[in-house]
Amino acid sequence: MSSIEALTPAPAATPAEKPDEITVELVCKAYKGRTVADHVSLNIKKGEIVGLLGPNGAGKTTTFYMVVGLVKPDSGRVLYNGRDITKKAMYQRARMGIGYLPQEASVFRKLTVRENIWLILEGINISDEERHERLERLMNDLDIARLSDSQGYSLSGGERRRVEIARALAAEPSFILLDEPFAGVDPIAVQDIQSIVIALQKKGLGLLITDHNVRETLAIVDRAYIMSLGKILVSGSAQFVAKDETARKFYLGERFQLDQIEKLGQ
């Protein structure tokens, strides 16, 4: 068992507590008269993994970026715990507890692993003692302490992803939005990242994943939204989505069967 899997899960919320939640309400976005997101609604709660999937041109990336704060909707709202954050910039959402793992490599190639994480920690209003403690904890949890003095350019795809996840966790967010987390890594690294995502869920984080690797994503999500032509086609558990005729017709393919999905961590 890796150190990340051994982390103590967060305590469950009491009935009186309202769980943290990101809610997307009827967001729309059009470019040059072409609607790419058409009244899309979805939600993510703490302690669950949610997938946002669909073919190229479905509108999933635009919708995902509206949650992140990179794209502003033409109409509709993005709420965090009932608070309207539609006009909040990405850095403001990050301060509120919404982390982001971009698809593009974000590790500085000429900085060491330690320096890459420290750079993020320096922007957080905590003491130097807490920064050092958090740095060591992140490197141990993500199994990258052995790489602490390695420069970014020397890392494999899977190692780079671990460093990027550590950077995303530096501010101790309640949610992490993962953009193509399985892209550019080998199959073994994909399994490692799946295990990390599941461990983060067990800690109580909420995670939203958009990825073209549908099988790898459905293997770990609690729920999934399938988009096509700017709309939500179907939503539900991985098992439900895999059996849904509409999802198979427009995205998964007719041969995609329930027995092809391996729900990890259960």
Helices and strands as residue ranges (DSSP letters): E 21-31, E 34-45, E 49-53, H 60-68, E 75-80, E 83-84, H 90-96, E 98-101, H 113-121, H 128-141, G 145-147, G 152-154, H 157-169, E 175-179, H 187-202, E 206-210, H 214-218, E 223-228, E 231-236, H 238-243, H 245-247, I 248-252, G 258-260
